[in-house]
């Protein structure tokens, strides 16, 4: 049918019917809307991953490809409980020997949250400290405002007063904004 009756015998402009889509038109519109939403989601995730990672290879770090280390379940749980963790401003600290997969699992967290359209930045403080003054100020603002900031290899930056001040500026900025690390 191409028209429908107003409910309750209601008249609008002397008419008791109004135009409506047939079933095939409704199905086509629903399919188009779903395709548009998938495209929008894919574009948003691509944008988040492009701005959130320094190296494109990190965009492929996923839990499906990760080794099942003891930290694996903790990291998966972090992603699953993200809404609560974000509200409560809880973070996650991983430490251990070189080559144990800490960076990879952090990248898995970032990718999983980006797939949920959460803004995540994964960087190290040496990159922040070593960029130009103009770039550093803009970068620090981004890092302080992102939903999640992952600081990889924290403590490996130069041990100078400037380096310590920059680390403090980022961490303090996130604490003030109640954003998890």
Secondary structure, 3 states (H helix, E strand, C coil): CCEEECHHHCCECCECEEECCCHHHHHHHHHHHHHHHHHHHHHHHHHHHHHHCCCHHHHHCCHHHCCCCHHHHHHHHHHHCHHHHHHHCCCCCCCCCCCCCHHHHHHHHHHHHHHCCCCEEEECHHHHHHCCHHHHHHHHHHHHHCCEEEECCCCCCCCCHHHHHHHHHHHHHHHHCCCEC
